[in-house]
Amino acid sequence: MIRHLRTGLMTASILALSSGAAFADYELNILHINDLHSRIESINKSDSTCSAEEEGKDECFGGVARLKTEIERKRGEWTGRNVVLLNAGDNFQGSLFFTTYKGAAEAEFLNLMKFDAMTVGNHEFDEGEDGLTAFLDKVTFPVISSNVLPGFKSKLKDRIKPSIVLDIGGQKIGVVGAVANDTPEISAPGDEVLIGLDVDTITTAVQELKAQGVNKIIALTHVGYPRDLAVIAKIPDVDIVVGGHSHSLLSNTDDKAEGPYPTMVDNPGGYKVPVVQAGSYSKYLGDLVVDFDDNGVVKSAKGDPILLDSKVKPDETVLARIKELGKPIEEVKTKIIGKTEAAIDGTRESCRAKECEMGDLVADAMLDRVKDQGVTIAITNGGGLRASIDAGDVSMGEAITVLPFQNTVATFQLKGADILTALENGLSQIEEGGGRFPQVAGMKFSFDKSKPVGSRVSVVEVKEGEAYAPLDANKTYTLVSNNYMRNGGDGYSIFKTKAVNAYDYGPGLETVLADYLTAHNPYTPKTDGRITEIAAATPAEPSTQTSTDPAANTDTAAKTVTPDAKPAEPATTTTETATPETKPATETPATTTSAANETKHVIVRGDTLWDLAKALYGDAELWKKIAEANGNPVPERLEIGAELTIPAR
């Protein structure tokens, strides 16, 4: 049962004020980063390492030298005030510095910035628990996570605490960490480390802090912006959420932002919780100012992320150290492997939601590498593509930035029905920007993301010679993927359990990409329609959506979605009510009960009135009821972060 403790505290505060008592407000200044991903050097507009030429043209962003400068500037500006510096995880993976130094470089530079606390990100497990243990040996700040639960034999045992209490300006500030629930699927924590359910473990840790007299609590999470809004900010007694994982830029000035900074969420306890995140790759420094009343209730929150562009002068001492560490890898990094006639789009927004140019390139390169082995299909995860490439010469360093995980080519055989299951898994987290989205070669498929998870694929065709034929559920095909996916990563458990004649030890993907670009020099980026999204009916024209049968959307669907093809086994996102007893459930919109006959919903990217009505009422035609209750907003232009009233059906 959710306790309305904060409401009682607020009432007590009002009564005390009316009796003449004076309370002193408390202001907390929070600086924060998330998803550094080893961007030790500055980055360009494509999130790749910035060249000296681009630096000379003031076209670079971020890098740890700029980050250090800005943190010190803000601390100087706030001399005598209450300041905390937080890191929301995923410092590992993404550049040659991590490939070479395995986290030691990241630890060194983060130590210089003097973080107060960091939560574990999923990529901190990319080198197993050994890699994270080595990092913990080097950092001089606390690393926390409530749901990283090491076993008795784990090297992490007693190394990662659920929370920490900081003394900031004479006040106790509790910070509780958490990592994504599906970390075992998307990284490699190993058999000795259990990842608990974030809601349960955060709730327990918060109540332990409350028992210690801590009344200002920050959830420092690496679970993603949608989950922070839907669940974490609604946990009793959580005051602030500082997040990561989804690489979400929140801003009040950038029209590409996913939501306002901060995004205010109603907690069932009767108060509002500010939620923040600051993009990724060291491009921004989050800057939040929160005012608490004497009872630890947030009165106001304001701020905006700081863009670390050419106006921020990099710290010279840090630059010198970067140059020193970079000497052993400079020769590899600068080697030119080919040329591209135009920029190759490898952005997160594209490659995790649709066919993208980088996805086609990498999948084609993988298939080309093993075509003489009888392989006809390539599937790779969009989340494994970490950057775009600008037009012009392409260096080996850029190839490694695109494919930084040291994954290897993996070949195996699989039944057609199991391939369909794999595709359904890949399409199961489009709304959350899940990295499992399948980029393919030697195959075409169409999908409808308005359909329920597990039934989104409509048409699947595979290349046979120069033509395409429907996927045969009973036929065995030979595929190429990467060793991470082949071993069940990103929810592709079907590759692990049903693969036959698997071989996971091929060349590194970055080498395969480099060799392909060299052989196809110059390269012309393209997409060719191998992945097609079926357009669902929009709320403005509800009458066009007349069937939920895939066959109703295409006349070839029945040829490909065969009766013996089983539905996917996706890792569903949960939307529990924020109580310790809550168990996982299939994700639904982020609604909270605000009155006996209505609920509230915080708008996130991708929401439409049609989809909300379908999810909340089971009838998309009732979208007009929601519209009328909220002043009839334009259905396709809902303001992210705004709150909708959802009337009772």
Residue pairs with C-beta under 8 A, 6 or more apart in sequence:
1 579
2 236
2 268
2 269
2 577
2 578
2 579
3 236
3 269
4 268
4 269
4 270
5 236
5 237
5 269
6 237
6 267
6 269
6 270
6 271
6 295
6 297
7 269
7 270
7 271
9 295
9 296
9 297
10 270
10 271
10 293
10 295
10 297
12 295
13 23
13 293
13 294
13 295
13 297
16 23
17 23
23 293
23 294
24 294
25 291
25 292
25 293
25 294
25 299
26 82
26 169
26 171
26 216
26 291
26 292
26 293
26 294
27 81
27 82
27 289
27 290
27 291
27 292
28 82
28 84
28 168
28 173
28 216
28 289
28 290
28 292
29 74
29 78
29 81
29 82
29 83
29 84
29 287
29 288
29 289
30 83
30 84
30 86
30 218
30 240
30 242
30 276
30 286
30 287
30 288
30 289
30 290
31 71
31 74
31 83
31 84
31 85
31 86
31 285
31 286
31 287
32 85
32 86
32 87
32 88
32 242
32 276
32 278
32 285
32 286
32 288
33 67
33 86
33 87
33 88
33 278
33 282
33 284
33 285
33 286
34 87
34 88
34 89
34 90
34 121
34 222
34 242
34 243
34 244
34 245
34 247
34 277
34 278
34 279
34 280
34 286
35 88
35 89
35 90
35 121
35 244
35 245
35 247
35 279
35 280
35 281
36 64
36 87
36 90
36 91
36 94
36 106
36 280
36 281
36 282
37 90
37 91
37 92
37 93
37 94
37 95
37 123
37 280
37 281
37 386
37 404
38 91
38 92
38 93
38 94
38 95
38 97
38 98
38 105
38 106
38 404
39 47
39 62
39 63
39 64
39 94
39 95
39 281
39 282
40 63
40 64
40 95
40 97
40 105
40 106
40 109
40 322
40 325
41 49
41 50
41 63
41 95
41 97
41 322
41 326
42 49
42 50
42 55
42 60
42 61
42 62
42 63
42 65
42 66
42 314
43 49
43 50
43 60
43 61
43 62
43 63
43 281
43 282
43 283
44 50
44 51
44 54
44 59
44 60
44 61
44 390
45 59
45 61
45 390
46 343
46 346
46 387
46 388
46 389
46 390
47 280
47 281
47 283
47 347
47 386
47 387
47 388
47 401
48 387
48 388
48 389
48 390
48 397
48 398
48 401
48 402
49 95
49 333
49 397
49 398
49 401
50 59
50 60
50 61
50 63
54 60
58 309
58 310
59 310
60 309
60 310
61 282
61 283
61 307
61 308
61 309
62 281
62 282
62 283
62 284
62 308
63 282
63 308
63 314
63 322
64 109
64 112
64 113
64 282
64 318
64 322
65 314
65 315
65 316
65 318
65 319
65 322
66 282
66 308
66 312
66 313
66 314
66 315
67 113
67 282
67 285
67 308
68 109
68 112
68 113
68 314
68 315
68 318
69 312
69 313
69 314
69 315
70 285
70 306
70 308
70 312
71 85
71 113
71 285
72 315
74 83
74 285
74 287
74 306
75 83
81 169
82 168
82 169
82 171
83 168
84 116
84 117
84 166
84 168
84 173
84 218
85 113
85 114
85 115
85 116
86 115
86 116
86 117
86 118
86 175
86 218
86 220
86 242
87 110
87 115
87 117
87 118
87 119
88 118
88 119
88 121
88 220
88 221
88 222
88 242
88 243
88 244
88 245
88 277
89 118
89 119
89 120
89 121
89 122
89 123
89 124
89 179
89 222
89 244
89 245
90 121
90 122
90 123
90 124
90 222
90 244
90 245
91 103
91 106
91 110
91 118
91 121
91 123
91 124
92 98
92 103
92 106
92 121
92 123
92 124
92 126
92 127
92 131
92 135
93 123
93 126
93 404
93 405
94 281
94 386
94 401
94 404
95 400
95 401
95 404
96 329
96 332
96 333
96 397
96 400
96 401
97 105
97 106
97 325
97 326
97 329
98 105
98 106
98 404
99 329
99 400
99 404
99 406
100 328
100 329
101 325
102 127
102 131
102 134
103 127
103 131
103 132
103 134
103 135
103 138
104 134
104 135
104 138
105 325
106 135
107 135
107 138
107 139
108 138
108 321
109 318
109 321
110 118
110 139
110 141
111 138
111 139
111 140
111 141
112 318
114 140
114 141
115 141
116 141
116 142
116 166
116 175
117 141
117 142
117 143
117 144
117 164
117 166
117 175
117 177
117 220
118 139
118 141
118 142
118 143
118 144
118 177
118 220
119 143
119 144
119 145
119 177
119 178
119 179
119 220
119 221
119 222
119 244
120 132
120 143
120 144
120 145
120 148
120 160
120 177
120 179
120 222
121 179
121 222
121 244
121 245
122 179
122 180
122 182
122 183
122 186
122 187
122 222
122 245
123 187
124 131
124 132
124 135
124 187
125 131
125 132
125 183
125 187
125 188
125 189
125 190
125 193
126 187
126 188
126 405
127 134
127 188
128 188
128 189
128 190
129 150
129 154
129 155
129 156
129 189
129 190
129 192
129 193
130 155
132 156
133 155
133 156
133 159
135 143
136 143
136 156
136 159
136 160
142 161
142 164
143 159
143 160
143 177
144 160
144 161
144 162
144 163
144 164
144 175
144 176
144 177
144 220
145 160
145 162
145 177
145 178
145 179
146 162
146 163
146 176
146 177
146 178
146 196
146 198
146 201
146 202
146 204
146 205
147 178
147 179
147 181
147 195
147 196
147 197
147 198
147 200
147 201
147 202
148 156
148 160
148 179
148 189
148 193
148 195
148 196
149 193
149 194
149 195
149 196
149 201
150 156
150 157
150 158
150 159
150 160
150 192
150 193
150 194
151 157
151 191
151 192
151 193
151 194
153 192
154 190
154 192
154 193
155 192
156 192
156 193
162 176
162 177
162 201
162 204
162 205
162 208
163 174
163 175
163 176
163 177
163 205
163 206
163 208
163 209
164 174
164 175
165 172
165 173
165 174
165 175
165 209
165 212
165 214
166 172
166 173
166 174
166 175
167 173
171 216
172 212
172 213
172 214
172 215
172 216
173 214
173 216
173 217
173 218
174 206
174 209
174 212
174 214
174 216
174 217
174 218
175 217
175 218
175 220
176 202
176 205
176 206
176 209
176 217
176 218
176 219
176 220
176 238
177 220
177 221
177 222
178 198
178 201
178 202
178 219
178 220
178 221
178 222
178 223
178 232
179 195
179 198
179 221
179 222
179 223
180 186
180 195
180 198
180 222
180 223
180 224
180 245
181 195
181 197
181 198
181 223
181 571
181 574
181 584
182 491
182 571
183 189
183 195
184 195
185 488
185 489
185 490
185 491
185 493
185 571
186 383
186 435
186 489
186 490
187 489
189 195
197 574
197 576
197 583
197 584
198 221
198 223
198 227
198 231
198 232
199 231
199 232
199 235
199 574
199 576
199 578
199 579
199 582
200 580
200 582
202 219
202 221
202 232
202 235
202 238
203 235
203 236
203 578
203 579
203 580
204 580
206 217
206 219
206 235
206 236
206 237
206 238
207 237
209 217
210 217
210 237
215 295
215 296
216 239
216 292
216 296
217 237
217 238
217 239
217 240
218 238
218 239
218 240
218 241
218 242
219 228
219 232
219 233
219 235
219 238
219 240
219 241
219 242
220 242
220 243
221 227
221 228
221 232
221 241
221 242
221 243
221 244
221 245
222 243
222 244
222 245
223 232
223 243
223 245
224 243
224 244
224 245
224 246
224 248
224 432
224 433
225 243
225 246
225 248
225 250
225 258
225 259
225 263
225 275
225 277
225 604
226 246
226 431
226 432
226 573
226 590
226 604
227 432
227 573
228 241
228 243
228 275
228 277
229 263
229 265
229 275
229 590
229 602
229 604
230 575
230 587
230 589
230 590
230 602
230 604
231 574
231 575
231 576
231 578
231 590
232 238
232 241
232 243
232 275
232 578
233 241
233 265
233 267
233 273
233 275
234 265
234 266
234 267
234 268
234 273
234 577
234 578
234 592
235 267
235 578
236 267
236 268
236 269
236 578
236 579
237 269
238 267
238 273
239 273
239 290
239 292
239 296
239 297
239 298
240 273
240 274
240 275
240 276
240 288
240 290
240 298
240 301
241 265
241 273
241 274
241 275
241 276
242 276
242 277
242 286
242 288
243 275
243 276
243 277
244 277
246 258
246 277
246 432
246 433
247 277
247 279
247 280
247 281
247 348
248 258
248 259
248 277
248 279
249 256
249 257
249 258
249 277
249 278
249 279
249 284
249 305
250 257
250 258
250 259
250 260
250 261
250 262
250 263
250 275
250 276
250 277
250 278
250 305
251 257
251 260
251 261
251 304
251 305
252 260
252 261
252 304
253 304
257 640
258 604
258 605
258 640
259 604
259 605
259 640
259 641
260 640
260 641
261 276
261 286
261 288
261 303
261 304
261 305
262 274
262 275
262 276
262 288
262 301
262 302
262 303
263 274
263 275
263 276
263 602
263 641
264 272
264 273
264 274
264 275
264 301
264 641
265 272
265 273
265 274
265 275
265 602
266 272
266 273
266 592
266 594
266 600
266 602
266 643
267 273
268 578
268 592
268 593
271 297
271 298
272 298
273 298
274 288
274 290
274 298
274 301
276 286
276 288
276 303
277 286
278 284
278 285
278 286
278 305
279 305
282 308
283 307
283 308
284 305
284 306
284 307
284 308
285 305
285 306
285 308
286 303
286 305
286 306
287 303
287 304
287 305
287 306
288 301
288 302
288 303
289 301
289 302
289 303
290 298
290 300
290 301
291 298
291 299
291 300
291 301
292 298
292 299
293 299
326 333
332 396
332 397
333 395
333 396
333 397
333 400
334 395
334 396
334 397
335 395
335 396
335 397
336 393
336 394
336 395
336 396
337 394
337 395
337 396
337 399
337 514
337 515
337 517
337 518
338 393
338 394
338 514
338 517
338 518
338 520
338 521
338 522
338 523
339 392
339 393
339 394
339 521
339 522
339 523
340 389
340 390
340 391
340 392
340 394
340 517
340 522
340 523
340 524
340 525
341 391
341 522
341 523
341 524
341 525
342 391
342 524
342 525
343 388
343 389
343 390
343 391
343 525
344 357
344 358
344 361
344 388
344 389
344 523
344 525
345 351
345 356
345 357
345 358
345 388
345 525
346 356
346 357
346 358
346 359
346 385
346 386
346 387
346 388
346 389
346 402
347 356
347 388
348 433
349 433
350 356
350 357
350 358
351 358
351 359
351 382
351 383
351 385
351 437
351 439
352 382
352 383
352 430
352 433
352 434
352 435
352 437
353 382
353 430
353 433
353 437
354 437
354 531
354 533
355 439
355 527
355 529
355 530
355 531
355 532
356 382
356 385
356 439
356 527
357 525
357 526
357 527
358 385
358 388
358 389
358 402
358 439
359 380
359 382
359 385
359 439
359 440
360 439
360 441
360 526
360 527
360 528
360 530
361 513
361 516
361 523
361 525
362 380
362 385
362 402
362 403
362 439
362 509
362 513
363 378
363 379
363 380
363 439
363 440
363 441
364 378
364 441
364 516
365 512
365 513
365 515
365 516
365 517
366 378
366 380
366 409
366 441
366 480
366 481
366 482
366 509
366 512
367 375
367 376
367 377
367 378
367 441
367 442
367 480
368 516
369 409
369 480
369 506
369 507
369 512
369 515
369 516
370 409
370 411
370 480
370 506
373 411
373 478
374 478
375 411
375 442
375 478
375 479
375 480
376 442
376 462
376 463
376 464
376 477
376 478
376 479
377 419
377 440
377 441
377 442
377 443
377 462
377 463
377 477
377 478
377 479
377 480
378 440
378 441
378 442
378 443
378 479
378 480
378 481
379 422
379 423
379 426
379 438
379 439
379 440
379 443
379 479
379 480
379 481
379 485
380 438
380 439
380 440
380 481
380 482
380 485
380 509
381 426
381 435
381 436
381 437
381 438
381 439
381 482
381 484
381 485
381 489
381 490
381 492
382 435
382 436
382 437
382 438
382 439
383 434
383 435
383 436
383 437
383 490
384 403
384 405
384 407
384 435
384 482
384 484
384 509
385 402
385 403
385 439
386 401
386 402
386 403
386 404
387 398
387 401
387 402
388 402
389 398
389 402
394 517
394 523
396 510
396 514
399 510
399 513
399 514
399 517
400 510
402 510
402 513
403 508
403 509
403 510
403 513
404 510
405 484
405 509
406 508
406 510
407 482
407 483
407 484
407 508
407 509
408 482
408 483
408 504
408 505
408 506
408 507
408 508
408 509
409 480
409 482
409 483
409 506
409 507
409 508
409 509
409 512
410 480
410 481
410 482
410 483
410 485
410 486
410 502
410 503
410 504
410 505
410 506
411 478
411 479
411 480
411 501
411 502
411 503
411 506
412 478
412 479
412 481
412 486
412 495
412 499
412 500
412 501
412 502
412 503
413 476
413 477
413 478
413 479
413 499
413 500
413 501
414 422
414 476
414 477
414 479
414 494
414 495
414 498
414 499
414 500
415 473
415 474
415 475
415 476
415 477
415 498
416 471
416 472
416 473
416 474
416 475
416 476
416 477
416 562
416 565
417 473
417 474
417 562
417 564
417 565
417 566
418 494
418 498
419 460
419 471
419 477
419 479
420 457
420 460
420 471
420 473
420 560
420 561
420 562
420 565
420 566
421 494
421 565
421 566
421 567
421 568
421 569
422 438
422 492
422 494
422 495
422 568
423 438
423 445
423 447
423 457
423 460
423 568
424 453
424 454
424 455
424 456
424 457
424 567
424 568
424 570
425 436
425 490
425 491
425 492
425 493
425 494
425 568
425 569
425 570
426 436
426 437
426 438
426 490
426 491
426 492
427 437
427 438
427 447
427 449
427 453
427 456
427 457
427 568
428 434
428 436
428 453
428 454
428 456
428 491
428 568
428 570
428 571
428 572
429 436
429 437
429 491
429 570
429 571
429 573
430 437
430 449
431 449
431 587
431 606
432 573
434 490
435 490
436 490
436 491
436 492
438 531
439 531
440 530
440 531
441 530
442 462
442 463
443 460
443 461
443 462
443 463
443 471
443 530
444 459
444 460
444 461
444 462
444 468
444 529
444 530
444 531
444 532
445 457
445 458
445 459
445 460
445 461
445 530
445 531
445 532
446 457
446 458
446 459
446 531
446 532
446 533
446 534
446 554
447 456
447 457
447 458
447 531
447 532
447 533
447 534
448 456
448 458
448 533
448 534
448 536
448 550
448 553
449 456
449 533
449 536
450 536
450 545
450 611
450 614
451 548
451 550
453 568
453 570
453 572
453 586
454 567
454 568
454 570
455 550
455 567
457 550
457 560
457 561
458 534
458 550
458 553
458 554
458 557
458 560
458 561
459 470
459 554
459 556
459 557
459 559
459 560
460 470
460 471
460 560
460 561
461 468
461 469
461 470
461 471
461 560
462 468
462 469
462 470
462 471
462 477
470 556
470 559
470 560
471 560
471 562
472 562
473 562
473 563
473 564
473 565
474 564
476 500
481 492
481 495
482 509
483 504
483 505
483 506
484 490
485 492
485 495
486 492
486 495
486 496
486 499
486 502
486 504
487 495
487 496
487 504
488 495
488 496
488 497
491 569
491 570
491 571
493 569
494 569
506 512
517 523
534 553
534 554
536 545
536 610
537 543
537 544
537 545
537 610
538 608
538 610
538 635
538 636
539 608
539 609
539 610
539 620
539 623
539 627
539 635
539 636
540 635
540 636
542 610
542 620
542 621
542 623
545 610
545 620
546 552
547 553
550 557
550 561
551 557
551 558
551 561
572 584
572 585
572 586
572 587
573 587
574 584
574 585
574 586
574 587
575 585
575 586
575 587
575 588
575 589
575 590
576 582
576 583
576 584
576 585
588 615
588 616
589 601
589 607
589 612
589 615
589 616
590 601
590 602
590 604
591 599
591 600
591 601
591 616
591 646
592 599
592 600
592 601
593 599
593 600
594 600
594 645
597 647
597 648
598 629
598 645
598 646
598 647
598 648
599 616
599 645
599 646
600 643
600 644
600 645
600 646
601 607
601 612
601 616
601 643
601 644
601 646
602 641
602 642
602 643
602 644
603 638
603 639
603 640
603 641
603 642
603 643
603 644
604 640
605 640
607 638
607 640
608 623
608 635
608 636
608 638
609 623
609 624
609 626
609 627
609 633
609 635
609 638
610 620
610 623
610 635
611 620
612 623
612 626
612 644
612 646
613 619
613 620
613 621
613 622
613 623
613 625
613 626
614 620
616 646
617 625
617 649
622 649
623 635
625 647
625 649
626 644
626 645
626 646
626 647
627 633
627 635
629 644
629 645
629 646
629 647
630 644
630 645
633 639
638 644
